[in-house]
Structures are given as C-alpha cells and as structure tokens.
Amino acid sequence: ELSREVEFTSFAIPYIVGEIKRFFRDSTWSVHVPRRLQELRVTLAKAKEQLAGDLDREPTVAELATHLGIGEEEVIEGLVAANGY
C-alpha cells in the first residue's frame, strides 16, 4: 500500500520464500510426516554420527535418548519417521 510507505518486497519476499519451503516440505516426503518428526530425524542423524565416532559402533536407542535428553519412545518414533523420507 503506497500510503504506508512500505515496499512491496517487504511482504512479497517472505511470502514467496514461505511458499517455496512449503512446497518442498510437502512434496519431498513419500508420506506426510509432521514437522516435529522431520526435525527429530535430522537431530537423530547428527547424534548417531557423533556417537558412532565416539563409540566406534552404532549407538543404541537408549544411548541416543540419553545423549539427546529425550525418551526412548521418541527416539524410536524419529527413527521410524526417517524411513518415510
């Protein structure tokens, strides 16, 4: 709106970026996985890599849960969600 002296790009850029992110989020998963689980998948992958390097083996669910400060059920849920990607 010209009377507010705010440039169109101030509104357009965040809107367009949001739509692009939504498109990739919605179209890159073979099944719909909630965002919380998508983010947990990334966190688990990083934790698995770090712990595997420290332990010289794959970490257990209990070790991942302890490392991340979450419950074992949540770790399992995140690992299952990773299979949907």
N, C-alpha and C positions, 0 to 999 in steps of 0.2 A: 504494500500500500504506500503510495507516494507521500501521503500526508504525514506518515510516521517517520519518514526519512530512514527507513531500514531497507537495505539492499535485498533484492530477490534471492541472491545467492546465500544469504544468511539462513533462509528457510529451505531452499532447494537442495543444497549440498547434503545436509544431514538426512533429509527425506530420501534422496536418491541412494545414499550410502546404506541407509537402513533397509531399503527395498532390495538392494543387491545382496546384502547379508542374509536377509530373509529368504531370498531365492536360493542361495547356496545352502543355507541351513536346511531348507525344506526339500531340496532336490538331491542332496548328496547322500542321504541315508536311505538304505533299502527298506527300512521300516521306520515309522516315526518313533524317535527316541527323545524323551524330554531333555531340555537343555541341561538340567542338573546332571543327568547321566552322561551327556556328551562331555561336559566339563570334567566329570569324575573320571571318564575314560582317559583323558589327557593327563590328569593328575596321577592316575594309576600307572600309566605308561612311564612317566618320568620317575616315579618311585620305584617301579620294578627295575628300571635301568640302573638307578643309583644303588639299590640294594644288591642287585646281581653283581655289580662291580665290587661292592664291599664284601659280599659273602662268597663270591666265586661259585655261585649256583643261583637257580631261580628262587626267589623268596616265596615263602608260604603265605597263605591268606592271612594267617594270624600275624606274621611279620609285617605284611603290608598294612594291616589295620593298626597295629601298634605304631608304625612309622608315621602314618597319616593322622593318627588320633581319631579314628572312626571305628565303627563296629564291623565285625567280620561279615555280617549280612550285607552291609552297604558295599563292602569290597566285592563280594560275590555278585551283587546286583550290577556294579560297574563293569566287572569282567564279562558278564552276560551281555550287557549293553554293547560292549566293544565288538561282539560278534555280529551285531546288527549293522555295523559300518562297512 
